[in-house]
Amino acid sequence: MTVCGDSSPMSACRGSSPGSSPGNTRASVDRRKDPCKRFRSTKGASKARRDHINAEIRSMRSLLPISPEDQERLSYLHSMAAICTYIRKSVFFTALRSEGAGSSVPQGQFLQALPGFVVAMTRDGKLICVSENVSDYLGSSMVELLQGDSFYDMVERRDVDMVRSHLESDSSPAAEKGFVCRMQTSKTFRLRHGGNCTMLVTGRFQTLPQSSLSDPGAERAFVALCTPTVNRRRDGDLHCISQHFRSTHHPDMTLTHLSHSAPFYLGYSAEDLIGRSWYSLLHPEDLALAAEAHRILLQGDERTLVEMVLRLQCQDLTWKCLYIRATKDSGNRSVSCSNYIISDTEAKFLRQRIYTDRLLADLKGALSSAPPCSPPPRQEVPDPNFLLDVCCFPGGLLPPSYLSYPDPPSEPRRPQDTTSI
């Protein structure tokens, strides 16, 4: 049997047409192989593509208006998320920058004057911008929050559905929206202040004309101010609350002193309120709650702090919701109240929280004052000398009563009726 090699005539003519020459055949084969070599994926080519993509990401990351230290801490994935957010912000506010003039107030001073931080997002929760002072309230920097690319990543998981229902509701776009939610905080913040922070989010949808965004629904941005609820404010920040006044009372809650800002919020002059009972200003539906809090305060010691959410009547017959912190002095001669005017949304949340805390405190007190559980019934333990007594009993057999426990006491039997018929 003959085996044909590459130098055989048949190998030169294999795959060729009758009218083609061997040279033309090799050229056509080479032309067919060249495109395959050009698009062939190899390990080296994949690494080269990845290096090229990473270099482009680093180039875009260097354009972000953040410090070089923050840029180095960003991974490639988080860099792309931050880049997308900044592009979304730039495109979204192009109309504002072209129509309006720049603010005369420096941004740093403006943010310091705010009682919270500013956030802007689309209707589906995509972040557009977060103010830099967010770290003062959540412990996380603006760059860290922008890595999530969504406002829902800032909210606790159990409150996400509630927040989404507020943002996606079909109410009037121009109407102000407000809700209270729990936001994620850094570990350092939780160790210092205890738990996550409850924030009051108030804002409205802003419609930007001539928006260049491709998504029609993205032409509306929800711009909101996020402020900690009054109960979560640090003691050093409480004086910064604009709507706030102090009052001093006798033990029977008769007003004796008011701060200068009280007439501005309530409409009464100081002379009209001094000597007047605190109860005369309360809403009728809040009288029972106020009386119970008053009783708890007087029965406690000087360290007792009572929280209340009540409605006070102003001079124009309108009602204002107040969050009140009441304490008494050591001599039980006066009561001091710190009064914070809050919105209806925050008042509803604080009422529920105070009610829940009081229920938990009552339950804890009931459990601590309850008598201990009764011990299990005592088991009869045989005398250790039982076997010795059995073996040494002189009478031979023991009586049956010796080996049995005494019967429990029973009620006396009724005399049987012996009357015969």
Number of C-alpha atoms within 10 A of each C-alpha: 3 4 5 10 9 8 8 10 10 11 13 15 14 10 13 14 10 7 5 11 12 14 9 11 16 14 11 10 11 11 10 11 11 11 10 10 9 8 9 9 10 9 7 9 12 11 11 12 11 12 12 12 13 13 12 12 17 17 11 13 21 15 10 16 9 12 10 11 8 12 18 13 12 17 13 15 11 19 23 18 18 23 20 17 21 18 13 18 16 14 14 22 14 14 15 14 11 9 8 8 8 10 8 6 9 9 12 10 9 10 17 11 10 15 18 21 22 21 21 23 24 22 19 16 19 20 28 26 21 19 16 17 19 19 18 12 21 24 16 20 18 17 20 15 20 25 21 17 23 19 24 20 18 18 20 17 13 10 14 17 12 13 19 15 10 14 20 11 11 8 11 10 14 11 10 12 19 21 17 22 22 19 22 21 19 15 14 12 19 15 10 8 12 11 15 19 23 22 23 22 24 18 19 20 22 15 14 16 10 11 18 15 12 8 8 9 11 18 19 19 23 22 20 21 19 24 21 22 19 21 16 15 19 11 9 7 10 16 12 13 14 11 15 20 20 17 17 21 22 18 16 14 17 19 22 17 17 19 12 12 15 19 18 11 14 17 15 14 14 17 11 10 18 16 15 15 16 17 17 12 16 18 16 11 10 15 16 10 12 19 12 10 16 19 10 14 22 16 10 14 15 14 11 14 15 17 19 21 25 22 21 22 16 16 14 9 10 10 16 20 21 22 25 21 17 20 24 24 13 10 8 16 11 18 22 20 20 17 21 21 23 19 14 14 16 22 21 14 17 21 16 12 13 16 12 12 12 12 12 12 12 12 11 11 11 11 11 10 8 8 8 8 6 6 6 6 6 6 6 7 6 9 9 8 8 11 11 10 12 14 10 9 11 9 7 9 9 12 9 7 8 10 10 8 9 8 6 6 6 6 6 6 6 6 6 6 6 6 5 4 3
